[in-house]
Amino acid sequence: QMRGASLSISNNIAEGSGSNSKKEFIQFLNIAKRSCFENANMMILFEKREYIQNHVKQTILLKLEELCRMMSGFIKNLRT
C-alpha cells in the first residue's frame, strides 16, 4: 500500500500535467496532495509499530510537508 500511495503522488502530477485545462490539472494536484497525507499517516503508523525509527519518520514527514506546500503554491499559482 505504501508503494501505491507513493507512486500515486508522482503519477497524479504527471497525469495532471497532460491535462487540457488548469481546472483538471488542479484536480490531479489535489489528489497528489491527498496521497501525501496518506503517506504521512502510514509513516506515523510504521513508527508506532516499530517498523521505522523516529528520525526516519521525521525526515520523511518533513519531505512530505515540503512537497505538499509546493503543490499548494502551484495550485494557488494556477488559480490566478
N, C-alpha and C positions, 0 to 999 in steps of 0.2 A: 504494500500500500504506500509505503514511503517513496519508493521509486516512482510510482504512478503520480503521486502528488507533486513530487519534484519535477518530473517531466512535464506535468501539466502547466507549470509556470512558463517555461520556455516555449512549449508548444502553443499555448494561447497567445503569447506575444508574437510569435512567428505567424500564426494563422491570422491574427488581427492585423498585422502589417500588410497583409494582402487584401484587406477589406476594401470595398468600394466606397465606403463613407466613413467619416470621422465617428459618427454615432456607433456604427458597427465595431470599429476599432476600439472605442471606449468600452463597449460591452466585453470584448475579449480581454482587455486590460483589467477590468473588474473581476473577471473570472480568475485571471492570473493572481490578482491580489488575494482573493479568497483562498487560492491554493497556498499562498504564503502563510496565511493564518492556519491552515490545516497542517502545514509542515511545522509551524511553531508549536502547535498543540502536541504533535507527535514527539517533538523534542522534549517537551515537559514530561510527557508520559514515559518516554525512554529513560530519562534521568531518574524518575521515581521508581522505575522497575530495575534500575541499576544496569541498564544496557549501555549507557554512556556516562561519562563523568561530568560533573557540574561545569567545569571550564569548557568542555566541548560544547555542551548545550548553550552556554552563554555566548560563545563565539558564533555559533550558528544563528542564534536568536538575533544577535546584532546585525549579522549579514542580511537576514530576512527583513528586519526592521528597515535597514537602509534600502533594500530593494523595494519594499512597499512604499517608502517615502518617494523614491524615484518614480515609481509608477503613478503615484498620486499627483506628483508635479507634472508628469507628462499628460495625464488626463486633464488636469487644470489647464495646461497649455493648449491642448486640443479643443477645449470648450471655448476658448477665447478667439 
